């Protein structure tokens, strides 16, 4: 398997995402920074698109076929919307972009796709906002990664 594909697939994984893929590309596979960034961002955006596209039909299917799951998911959805709706109302689309851009655990494209579903953000709008956040977050990870590599190598 070629190095670019490994970076792409690593960025698609729900754990690590770009925060793992960019340092892997730079440190282990010695890719140029722009190439590690490109493949990591691309993989992360593809995974977000898949999650945003699949999550609503999957949730509807599961809720329609299981009363227990219907009650459980309805409770989670209602509680989450009630708890975080004020933040989304206050910040709007910028909230989702910032959420993705900050490279911390549980703030990546996968989680943002779930957040977009919970708040009913349409597919193309959600994908656009998540992509902006991924691009910004990728630049932050790239900056930190190249700085750390220069310190030690």
N, C-alpha and C positions, 0 to 999 in steps of 0.2 A: 504494500500500500504506500502511495507516495505521501510525502510530508504535508503537502497542502491539504490533501483529503483528511489526514489525521487531525489537522488543526480545525478544519471545517466541521468534522464530526464531533470533536471535543467541544466546540462552541455550541453545538446543538444539544448537548447533554444538559439535563435539568440541574445538575449539580456542577458547579464550576463555571459553566458557560464561558464567556470571554475572559473572565478573571483567571481561568486556567489555560485557555487556548493561546492567548497572546504570549504569556511568559514561556509556555511550552514551545511555541514557534521560535521565539527569540533565543531561549537558553539551550534547549535540547537540539532543535533542528536547524538552528543558525540561519533562519530565514531573515531577509531584510525586514526592517520594521514595517514598511508599507505593505509588504506581502503578508506578514503575520496579521496585521490589522485587517486587511482586505478579507482574508479567508475566515478569520474569527468573526468579524461583523457579518459577513454573508451567512455563515452557518447559524449564527444567533438569530438573524432576521428570518431565515427559513424556518427554524424551529418555532419562532413566535407566530409566524403565519399559520403553520400547521395547528398549533394549539388554539389560536383564536378561531380558526375555521372549524375545528372539530368539537370544541368544548360545549357549545350551545346544543347542537344536536345530540351529543352524548348525554348531557344532563337531562334533556327532555325525554330521551329514550329510557334512561334509568329511572327517572321519576314516574314515567307512565307504566313501567313494568314492575315496580316494587313500592308498595305502600310504605314500608319501613324507610327505604331510601328517599322517598318523596318527602316524608315528614322530616327526616334528618337534614337533607339538603335544603329544604324550604326554611328550616330553622336557622341553618348556617347562613344562607343567603340574606334572610331578613335581618339577622343580627349584624352581619357585616355591613350591609347597606345602611342600617340605622346608625352604627358606630362611626362610620367613615364618610357618610354622605356630606357632612358639613365641610370636611377638608376638600372633597372634590368640588363642591359648590363654590367654595371660596377661591380655590386655585384653578379650577377648570382643567383644560387640557394640559396645562403646564405641570399639574400635579403628576400626571402619568409620565411625562417626559423626565421630570426630576427623579421620580421613583426609579425609573430604569437607569438613568445616567449615573446615579450614585452607586459605585461598585462595592456594595456591602452584601453580606449573605441575605438571601431571601428578597432581593430587590432587582432581580434580573428580568429578562424578557418572558420567561415562563410565568413567573408570578404576575407580571404586568398583564399578560394575556388573560389570566384568571380574573384580575381586577377589572379589566375592560369588559369581560363577560358579566361580572357582578353588577357593574354600573350601566350596562346596556349600551356601551359604546359600539357603534356600527363597525363592521369588519374593516373596511378600508381606512376609516378614520383611526381606529385602534392600531392598525398595522403601521400607518404613517407616524403616529405619535411614538409608538414603541421603537420604530426604526430610527427616529431622531434621537431618542434616549440611548439606544444601542450605539449609535455613531459617537455620541458625546462620551458615553461610558468607555467605549473602546479607546478613545483618545486619552482619557484619564489613565486607564490601565496601561496603555502603551507608554505614556510619559513616566509613570512610576516604574514600569518594568525596565525601560531603557536607562533610567537613572540608577536603579539598583544594580543593573548589570555593569554599568560604568564604574560604580563604586568598588565592585568586587573583582572585575575582570579587566 
